[in-house]
Amino acid sequence: MSVIELHGIKRQYTIGDIVVRALRGIDLDVQKGEFLAIMGPSGSGKSTLMNTLGCLDKPTEGSYILDGLETSKASTDEFADIRNEKIGFVFQGFNLLSRTSAVENVELPLFYDRSGKKIDARERAVAALRDVGLGDRLDHTPNQLSGGQQQRVAIARAMVKDPAFILADEPTGNLDTEMSIEIMSLFQELNSRGKTIVMVTHEPDVAVYCKRIITLRDGSIVSDVPVTDRRDAAGDLAAWREKNGHLA
């Protein structure tokens, strides 16, 4: 089952007399349960593609079908609803409210729910935090958590509405080596449970934890390959900690 279907996606911007062709006809299919990395040099179109996938921007041309819904025909309100219901965002900078507890941060997306479903926000948030190994940190504020723990809170917040896929933008960009591997271990665990994950990264040593890598250049996909030598993040984390004298 396809979660993401892109057909002929183009995005261009006009700056004065200059036309910038950020995306030049992207075709992409992402199946449920995939773990995809998007890579490419600066100016390759990674950010524009991420904004398109995240329903933060509409393409100039082409079709984007997200979990069976054609997004290009949606009104502004429908577009926002699709984004809020179907996509869980994880950012490099965590984007947590600094004076708010972990569980309250995770509850936030549920306050904007317009589906009409009856939801116990606290129960869902607690369950999401337990899923990422932070069941004992519910009342901690971000400044009481390590960088890796803050990113776990952000991942729990992304998952709390059970989205069609998680969209992660450089999720290890602000983390050291140990915490980066820890977060990739969590992503691999979530993916093994069936979560679809699309991650934008410029780090090859992070991308090797994914199942598939697409590479962009000049607004086009120049490579789309499976990861044949995929690393096991949990094993790498244990080895790193043993080597550096850290206990899990």
Salt bridges, closest charged atoms under 4 A:
GLU5 OE1 - HIS7 NE2 3.52
GLU34 OE2 - ARG212 NH1 3.00
ASP57 OD2 - ARG11 NE 2.83
ASP67 OD2 - LYS86 NZ 2.75
ASP81 OD1 - ARG114 NH2 2.66
GLU85 OE2 - LYS161 NZ 3.04
GLU107 OE2 - ARG122 NE 3.01
ASP113 OD1 - LYS161 NZ 3.53
ASP131 OD1 - ARG193 NH1 3.80
ASP136 OD2 - ARG137 NH1 2.91
ASP162 OD1 - LYS195 NZ 2.83
GLU170 OE2 - HIS202 ND1 3.06
GLU178 OE2 - ARG241 NE 2.70
GLU178 OE1 - HIS246 ND1 3.17
GLU182 OE2 - ARG152 NE 3.18
GLU182 OE1 - ARG241 NH2 2.92
GLU189 OE2 - ARG193 NH2 2.52
ASP224 OD2 - ARG212 NH2 2.80
ASP236 OD1 - ARG231 NH2 2.72
